[in-house]
């Protein structure tokens, strides 16, 4: 997995988790949903990069 894409995936996951937690803390469902979506996007990016690595090797 390229380091840039890996770090980008981790950043998206962390940012999403933070938004989701903040949204829950203040009762903002929209922020919670945005955070969940961003975290999922990071998970998908990480999975895509792992699949690429499997086929490279």
Secondary structure, DSSP 8 states (H G I E B T S, - for coil): --HHHHHHHHHHHHHHHHHHHHHHHHT-HHHHHHHHHHHHHHHHHHHHHHHHHHHH-
